[in-house]
């Protein structure tokens, strides 16, 4: 039975991201950006696009074509 506790502890360690590396949160942000009809731009949105949210903490922006 103690082996179950040890395996559970290792599972938690592998699923919890390291501080500053929010790959799970960034993945969800990218997913919701695409659901909202946007794309993740590395630097800036194009001229015909507007920023609707962020895709990551480091500056990637979620951009979508401007509505008329």
GUTORVO-54514 format. One record per atom (N, C-alpha, C): x, y, z; residue number from 0; atom name; residue in three letters. Coordinates in nm, 2 decimals, always signed. Layout:
<c1: X	c2: Y	c3: Z	num: NUM	atome: CA	residu: Ala>
...
//
This chain:
<c1: +0.08	c2: -0.12	c3: +0.00	num: 0	atome: N	residu: Unk>
<c1: +0.00	c2: +0.00	c3: +0.00	num: 0	atome: CA	residu: Unk>
<c1: +0.09	c2: +0.13	c3: +0.00	num: 0	atome: C	residu: Unk>
<c1: +0.20	c2: +0.12	c3: +0.06	num: 1	atome: N	residu: Unk>
<c1: +0.29	c2: +0.24	c3: +0.06	num: 1	atome: CA	residu: Unk>
<c1: +0.34	c2: +0.27	c3: -0.07	num: 1	atome: C	residu: Unk>
<c1: +0.35	c2: +0.17	c3: -0.16	num: 2	atome: N	residu: Unk>
<c1: +0.39	c2: +0.20	c3: -0.30	num: 2	atome: CA	residu: Unk>
<c1: +0.29	c2: +0.29	c3: -0.37	num: 2	atome: C	residu: Unk>
<c1: +0.17	c2: +0.28	c3: -0.34	num: 3	atome: N	residu: Unk>
<c1: +0.06	c2: +0.36	c3: -0.40	num: 3	atome: CA	residu: Unk>
<c1: +0.09	c2: +0.51	c3: -0.37	num: 3	atome: C	residu: Unk>
<c1: +0.12	c2: +0.54	c3: -0.24	num: 4	atome: N	residu: Unk>
<c1: +0.15	c2: +0.67	c3: -0.20	num: 4	atome: CA	residu: Unk>
<c1: +0.27	c2: +0.73	c3: -0.27	num: 4	atome: C	residu: Unk>
<c1: +0.37	c2: +0.65	c3: -0.29	num: 5	atome: N	residu: Unk>
<c1: +0.49	c2: +0.69	c3: -0.35	num: 5	atome: CA	residu: Unk>
<c1: +0.47	c2: +0.72	c3: -0.50	num: 5	atome: C	residu: Unk>
<c1: +0.39	c2: +0.63	c3: -0.57	num: 6	atome: N	residu: Unk>
<c1: +0.36	c2: +0.66	c3: -0.71	num: 6	atome: CA	residu: Unk>
<c1: +0.27	c2: +0.78	c3: -0.72	num: 6	atome: C	residu: Unk>
<c1: +0.18	c2: +0.80	c3: -0.63	num: 7	atome: N	residu: Unk>
<c1: +0.09	c2: +0.92	c3: -0.63	num: 7	atome: CA	residu: Unk>
<c1: +0.18	c2: +1.05	c3: -0.62	num: 7	atome: C	residu: Unk>
<c1: +0.27	c2: +1.05	c3: -0.53	num: 8	atome: N	residu: Unk>
<c1: +0.36	c2: +1.16	c3: -0.51	num: 8	atome: CA	residu: Unk>
<c1: +0.44	c2: +1.19	c3: -0.64	num: 8	atome: C	residu: Unk>
<c1: +0.49	c2: +1.09	c3: -0.70	num: 9	atome: N	residu: Unk>
<c1: +0.57	c2: +1.11	c3: -0.83	num: 9	atome: CA	residu: Unk>
<c1: +0.47	c2: +1.16	c3: -0.94	num: 9	atome: C	residu: Unk>
<c1: +0.35	c2: +1.11	c3: -0.95	num: 10	atome: N	residu: Unk>
<c1: +0.26	c2: +1.16	c3: -1.04	num: 10	atome: CA	residu: Unk>
<c1: +0.23	c2: +1.31	c3: -1.02	num: 10	atome: C	residu: Unk>
<c1: +0.21	c2: +1.35	c3: -0.90	num: 11	atome: N	residu: Unk>
<c1: +0.19	c2: +1.49	c3: -0.87	num: 11	atome: CA	residu: Unk>
<c1: +0.31	c2: +1.58	c3: -0.91	num: 11	atome: C	residu: Unk>
<c1: +0.43	c2: +1.53	c3: -0.88	num: 12	atome: N	residu: Unk>
<c1: +0.55	c2: +1.60	c3: -0.92	num: 12	atome: CA	residu: Unk>
<c1: +0.56	c2: +1.62	c3: -1.07	num: 12	atome: C	residu: Unk>
<c1: +0.52	c2: +1.52	c3: -1.15	num: 13	atome: N	residu: Unk>
<c1: +0.54	c2: +1.54	c3: -1.29	num: 13	atome: CA	residu: Unk>
<c1: +0.43	c2: +1.62	c3: -1.35	num: 13	atome: C	residu: Unk>
<c1: +0.31	c2: +1.63	c3: -1.29	num: 14	atome: N	residu: Unk>
<c1: +0.20	c2: +1.71	c3: -1.34	num: 14	atome: CA	residu: Unk>
<c1: +0.21	c2: +1.86	c3: -1.31	num: 14	atome: C	residu: Unk>
<c1: +0.27	c2: +1.89	c3: -1.19	num: 15	atome: N	residu: Unk>
<c1: +0.28	c2: +2.03	c3: -1.15	num: 15	atome: CA	residu: Unk>
<c1: +0.39	c2: +2.09	c3: -1.22	num: 15	atome: C	residu: Unk>
<c1: +0.37	c2: +2.20	c3: -1.30	num: 16	atome: N	residu: Unk>
<c1: +0.48	c2: +2.27	c3: -1.37	num: 16	atome: CA	residu: Unk>
<c1: +0.58	c2: +2.34	c3: -1.28	num: 16	atome: C	residu: Unk>
<c1: +0.70	c2: +2.36	c3: -1.33	num: 17	atome: N	residu: Unk>
<c1: +0.80	c2: +2.43	c3: -1.25	num: 17	atome: CA	residu: Unk>
<c1: +0.75	c2: +2.58	c3: -1.25	num: 17	atome: C	residu: Unk>
<c1: +0.80	c2: +2.65	c3: -1.15	num: 18	atome: N	residu: Unk>
<c1: +0.76	c2: +2.79	c3: -1.14	num: 18	atome: CA	residu: Unk>
<c1: +0.81	c2: +2.87	c3: -1.26	num: 18	atome: C	residu: Unk>
<c1: +0.72	c2: +2.95	c3: -1.32	num: 19	atome: N	residu: Unk>
<c1: +0.76	c2: +3.02	c3: -1.44	num: 19	atome: CA	residu: Unk>
<c1: +0.74	c2: +2.95	c3: -1.57	num: 19	atome: C	residu: Unk>
<c1: +0.72	c2: +2.82	c3: -1.57	num: 20	atome: N	residu: Unk>
<c1: +0.70	c2: +2.75	c3: -1.69	num: 20	atome: CA	residu: Unk>
<c1: +0.55	c2: +2.69	c3: -1.69	num: 20	atome: C	residu: Unk>
<c1: +0.46	c2: +2.78	c3: -1.72	num: 21	atome: N	residu: Unk>
<c1: +0.32	c2: +2.74	c3: -1.72	num: 21	atome: CA	residu: Unk>
<c1: +0.27	c2: +2.68	c3: -1.85	num: 21	atome: C	residu: Unk>
<c1: +0.33	c2: +2.57	c3: -1.88	num: 22	atome: N	residu: Unk>
<c1: +0.29	c2: +2.51	c3: -2.01	num: 22	atome: CA	residu: Unk>
<c1: +0.14	c2: +2.47	c3: -2.01	num: 22	atome: C	residu: Unk>
<c1: +0.09	c2: +2.43	c3: -1.90	num: 23	atome: N	residu: Unk>
<c1: -0.05	c2: +2.39	c3: -1.89	num: 23	atome: CA	residu: Unk>
<c1: -0.14	c2: +2.52	c3: -1.91	num: 23	atome: C	residu: Unk>
<c1: -0.11	c2: +2.62	c3: -1.84	num: 24	atome: N	residu: Unk>
<c1: -0.19	c2: +2.75	c3: -1.85	num: 24	atome: CA	residu: Unk>
<c1: -0.17	c2: +2.81	c3: -1.99	num: 24	atome: C	residu: Unk>
<c1: -0.05	c2: +2.81	c3: -2.05	num: 25	atome: N	residu: Unk>
<c1: -0.03	c2: +2.86	c3: -2.18	num: 25	atome: CA	residu: Unk>
<c1: -0.11	c2: +2.78	c3: -2.29	num: 25	atome: C	residu: Unk>
<c1: -0.11	c2: +2.65	c3: -2.27	num: 26	atome: N	residu: Unk>
<c1: -0.18	c2: +2.56	c3: -2.36	num: 26	atome: CA	residu: Unk>
<c1: -0.33	c2: +2.59	c3: -2.36	num: 26	atome: C	residu: Unk>
<c1: -0.38	c2: +2.62	c3: -2.24	num: 27	atome: N	residu: Unk>
<c1: -0.52	c2: +2.65	c3: -2.23	num: 27	atome: CA	residu: Unk>
<c1: -0.55	c2: +2.79	c3: -2.29	num: 27	atome: C	residu: Unk>
<c1: -0.46	c2: +2.88	c3: -2.27	num: 28	atome: N	residu: Unk>
<c1: -0.48	c2: +3.01	c3: -2.34	num: 28	atome: CA	residu: Unk>
<c1: -0.48	c2: +3.00	c3: -2.49	num: 28	atome: C	residu: Unk>
<c1: -0.39	c2: +2.92	c3: -2.54	num: 29	atome: N	residu: Unk>
<c1: -0.39	c2: +2.91	c3: -2.69	num: 29	atome: CA	residu: Unk>
<c1: -0.51	c2: +2.84	c3: -2.74	num: 29	atome: C	residu: Unk>
<c1: -0.56	c2: +2.74	c3: -2.66	num: 30	atome: N	residu: Unk>
<c1: -0.68	c2: +2.67	c3: -2.70	num: 30	atome: CA	residu: Unk>
<c1: -0.80	c2: +2.77	c3: -2.70	num: 30	atome: C	residu: Unk>
<c1: -0.82	c2: +2.85	c3: -2.60	num: 31	atome: N	residu: Unk>
<c1: -0.93	c2: +2.94	c3: -2.59	num: 31	atome: CA	residu: Unk>
<c1: -0.91	c2: +3.05	c3: -2.70	num: 31	atome: C	residu: Unk>
<c1: -0.79	c2: +3.09	c3: -2.73	num: 32	atome: N	residu: Unk>
<c1: -0.77	c2: +3.19	c3: -2.84	num: 32	atome: CA	residu: Unk>
<c1: -0.83	c2: +3.13	c3: -2.97	num: 32	atome: C	residu: Unk>
<c1: -0.80	c2: +3.01	c3: -3.00	num: 33	atome: N	residu: Unk>
<c1: -0.85	c2: +2.95	c3: -3.12	num: 33	atome: CA	residu: Unk>
<c1: -1.00	c2: +2.93	c3: -3.12	num: 33	atome: C	residu: Unk>
<c1: -1.05	c2: +2.90	c3: -3.01	num: 34	atome: N	residu: Unk>
<c1: -1.20	c2: +2.89	c3: -3.00	num: 34	atome: CA	residu: Unk>
<c1: -1.27	c2: +3.02	c3: -3.03	num: 34	atome: C	residu: Unk>
<c1: -1.20	c2: +3.13	c3: -2.98	num: 35	atome: N	residu: Unk>
<c1: -1.26	c2: +3.27	c3: -3.01	num: 35	atome: CA	residu: Unk>
<c1: -1.23	c2: +3.32	c3: -3.15	num: 35	atome: C	residu: Unk>
<c1: -1.17	c2: +3.24	c3: -3.23	num: 36	atome: N	residu: Unk>
<c1: -1.15	c2: +3.28	c3: -3.37	num: 36	atome: CA	residu: Unk>
<c1: -1.02	c2: +3.35	c3: -3.39	num: 36	atome: C	residu: Unk>
<c1: -0.92	c2: +3.34	c3: -3.30	num: 37	atome: N	residu: Unk>
<c1: -0.80	c2: +3.41	c3: -3.31	num: 37	atome: CA	residu: Unk>
<c1: -0.68	c2: +3.32	c3: -3.34	num: 37	atome: C	residu: Unk>
<c1: -0.57	c2: +3.39	c3: -3.35	num: 38	atome: N	residu: Unk>
<c1: -0.44	c2: +3.32	c3: -3.37	num: 38	atome: CA	residu: Unk>
<c1: -0.34	c2: +3.38	c3: -3.28	num: 38	atome: C	residu: Unk>
<c1: -0.24	c2: +3.30	c3: -3.24	num: 39	atome: N	residu: Unk>
<c1: -0.13	c2: +3.35	c3: -3.15	num: 39	atome: CA	residu: Unk>
<c1: -0.02	c2: +3.41	c3: -3.24	num: 39	atome: C	residu: Unk>
<c1: +0.00	c2: +3.54	c3: -3.22	num: 40	atome: N	residu: Unk>
<c1: +0.10	c2: +3.61	c3: -3.29	num: 40	atome: CA	residu: Unk>
<c1: +0.23	c2: +3.62	c3: -3.20	num: 40	atome: C	residu: Unk>
<c1: +0.35	c2: +3.61	c3: -3.26	num: 41	atome: N	residu: Unk>
<c1: +0.47	c2: +3.61	c3: -3.18	num: 41	atome: CA	residu: Unk>
<c1: +0.50	c2: +3.75	c3: -3.13	num: 41	atome: C	residu: Unk>
<c1: +0.50	c2: +3.85	c3: -3.22	num: 42	atome: N	residu: Unk>
<c1: +0.53	c2: +3.99	c3: -3.18	num: 42	atome: CA	residu: Unk>
<c1: +0.41	c2: +4.08	c3: -3.17	num: 42	atome: C	residu: Unk>
<c1: +0.35	c2: +4.11	c3: -3.28	num: 43	atome: N	residu: Unk>
<c1: +0.24	c2: +4.20	c3: -3.29	num: 43	atome: CA	residu: Unk>
<c1: +0.13	c2: +4.15	c3: -3.38	num: 43	atome: C	residu: Unk>
<c1: +0.01	c2: +4.20	c3: -3.36	num: 44	atome: N	residu: Unk>
<c1: -0.10	c2: +4.17	c3: -3.45	num: 44	atome: CA	residu: Unk>
<c1: -0.08	c2: +4.24	c3: -3.59	num: 44	atome: C	residu: Unk>
<c1: -0.13	c2: +4.19	c3: -3.69	num: 45	atome: N	residu: Unk>
<c1: -0.12	c2: +4.26	c3: -3.82	num: 45	atome: CA	residu: Unk>
<c1: -0.21	c2: +4.38	c3: -3.83	num: 45	atome: C	residu: Unk>
<c1: -0.21	c2: +4.46	c3: -3.93	num: 46	atome: N	residu: Unk>
<c1: -0.28	c2: +4.58	c3: -3.94	num: 46	atome: CA	residu: Unk>
<c1: -0.43	c2: +4.56	c3: -3.94	num: 46	atome: C	residu: Unk>
<c1: -0.48	c2: +4.46	c3: -4.00	num: 47	atome: N	residu: Unk>
<c1: -0.63	c2: +4.43	c3: -4.00	num: 47	atome: CA	residu: Unk>
<c1: -0.68	c2: +4.35	c3: -3.88	num: 47	atome: C	residu: Unk>
<c1: -0.59	c2: +4.33	c3: -3.78	num: 48	atome: N	residu: Unk>
<c1: -0.63	c2: +4.25	c3: -3.66	num: 48	atome: CA	residu: Unk>
<c1: -0.63	c2: +4.33	c3: -3.54	num: 48	atome: C	residu: Unk>
<c1: -0.70	c2: +4.28	c3: -3.44	num: 49	atome: N	residu: Unk>
<c1: -0.70	c2: +4.35	c3: -3.31	num: 49	atome: CA	residu: Unk>
<c1: -0.66	c2: +4.24	c3: -3.20	num: 49	atome: C	residu: Unk>
<c1: -0.60	c2: +4.29	c3: -3.09	num: 50	atome: N	residu: Unk>
<c1: -0.57	c2: +4.19	c3: -2.99	num: 50	atome: CA	residu: Unk>
<c1: -0.69	c2: +4.17	c3: -2.90	num: 50	atome: C	residu: Unk>
<c1: -0.72	c2: +4.04	c3: -2.88	num: 51	atome: N	residu: Unk>
<c1: -0.83	c2: +4.01	c3: -2.79	num: 51	atome: CA	residu: Unk>
<c1: -0.79	c2: +3.95	c3: -2.66	num: 51	atome: C	residu: Unk>
<c1: -0.67	c2: +3.89	c3: -2.65	num: 52	atome: N	residu: Unk>
<c1: -0.62	c2: +3.84	c3: -2.52	num: 52	atome: CA	residu: Unk>
<c1: -0.47	c2: +3.81	c3: -2.54	num: 52	atome: C	residu: Unk>
<c1: -0.42	c2: +3.73	c3: -2.45	num: 53	atome: N	residu: Unk>
<c1: -0.28	c2: +3.69	c3: -2.46	num: 53	atome: CA	residu: Unk>
<c1: -0.27	c2: +3.54	c3: -2.47	num: 53	atome: C	residu: Unk>
<c1: -0.17	c2: +3.49	c3: -2.54	num: 54	atome: N	residu: Unk>
<c1: -0.15	c2: +3.35	c3: -2.55	num: 54	atome: CA	residu: Unk>
<c1: -0.05	c2: +3.29	c3: -2.45	num: 54	atome: C	residu: Unk>
<c1: +0.04	c2: +3.38	c3: -2.39	num: 55	atome: N	residu: Unk>
<c1: +0.14	c2: +3.34	c3: -2.30	num: 55	atome: CA	residu: Unk>
<c1: +0.18	c2: +3.46	c3: -2.21	num: 55	atome: C	residu: Unk>
<c1: +0.25	c2: +3.43	c3: -2.11	num: 56	atome: N	residu: Unk>
<c1: +0.30	c2: +3.54	c3: -2.02	num: 56	atome: CA	residu: Unk>
<c1: +0.41	c2: +3.62	c3: -2.08	num: 56	atome: C	residu: Unk>
<c1: +0.48	c2: +3.57	c3: -2.18	num: 57	atome: N	residu: Unk>
<c1: +0.59	c2: +3.63	c3: -2.23	num: 57	atome: CA	residu: Unk>
<c1: +0.57	c2: +3.73	c3: -2.34	num: 57	atome: C	residu: Unk>
<c1: +0.44	c2: +3.75	c3: -2.38	num: 58	atome: N	residu: Unk>
<c1: +0.41	c2: +3.85	c3: -2.48	num: 58	atome: CA	residu: Unk>
<c1: +0.35	c2: +3.81	c3: -2.61	num: 58	atome: C	residu: Unk>
<c1: +0.32	c2: +3.68	c3: -2.62	num: 59	atome: N	residu: Unk>
<c1: +0.25	c2: +3.63	c3: -2.74	num: 59	atome: CA	residu: Unk>
<c1: +0.10	c2: +3.68	c3: -2.73	num: 59	atome: C	residu: Unk>
<c1: +0.05	c2: +3.74	c3: -2.84	num: 60	atome: N	residu: Unk>
<c1: -0.08	c2: +3.80	c3: -2.83	num: 60	atome: CA	residu: Unk>
<c1: -0.18	c2: +3.71	c3: -2.91	num: 60	atome: C	residu: Unk>
<c1: -0.30	c2: +3.71	c3: -2.87	num: 61	atome: N	residu: Unk>
<c1: -0.41	c2: +3.65	c3: -2.94	num: 61	atome: CA	residu: Unk>
<c1: -0.48	c2: +3.75	c3: -3.03	num: 61	atome: C	residu: Unk>
<c1: -0.47	c2: +3.74	c3: -3.16	num: 62	atome: N	residu: Unk>
<c1: -0.52	c2: +3.84	c3: -3.26	num: 62	atome: CA	residu: Unk>
<c1: -0.63	c2: +3.78	c3: -3.34	num: 62	atome: C	residu: Unk>
<c1: -0.73	c2: +3.87	c3: -3.37	num: 63	atome: N	residu: Unk>
<c1: -0.84	c2: +3.83	c3: -3.45	num: 63	atome: CA	residu: Unk>
<c1: -0.87	c2: +3.94	c3: -3.55	num: 63	atome: C	residu: Unk>
<c1: -0.92	c2: +3.91	c3: -3.67	num: 64	atome: N	residu: Unk>
<c1: -0.96	c2: +4.01	c3: -3.76	num: 64	atome: CA	residu: Unk>
<c1: -1.06	c2: +4.11	c3: -3.70	num: 64	atome: C	residu: Unk>
<c1: -1.04	c2: +4.24	c3: -3.73	num: 65	atome: N	residu: Unk>
<c1: -1.13	c2: +4.34	c3: -3.67	num: 65	atome: CA	residu: Unk>
<c1: -1.27	c2: +4.32	c3: -3.73	num: 65	atome: C	residu: Unk>
<c1: -1.37	c2: +4.34	c3: -3.64	num: 66	atome: N	residu: Unk>
<c1: -1.51	c2: +4.33	c3: -3.68	num: 66	atome: CA	residu: Unk>
<c1: -1.55	c2: +4.46	c3: -3.74	num: 66	atome: C	residu: Unk>
<c1: -1.63	c2: +4.46	c3: -3.84	num: 67	atome: N	residu: Unk>
<c1: -1.68	c2: +4.58	c3: -3.90	num: 67	atome: CA	residu: Unk>
<c1: -1.79	c2: +4.65	c3: -3.83	num: 67	atome: C	residu: Unk>
//
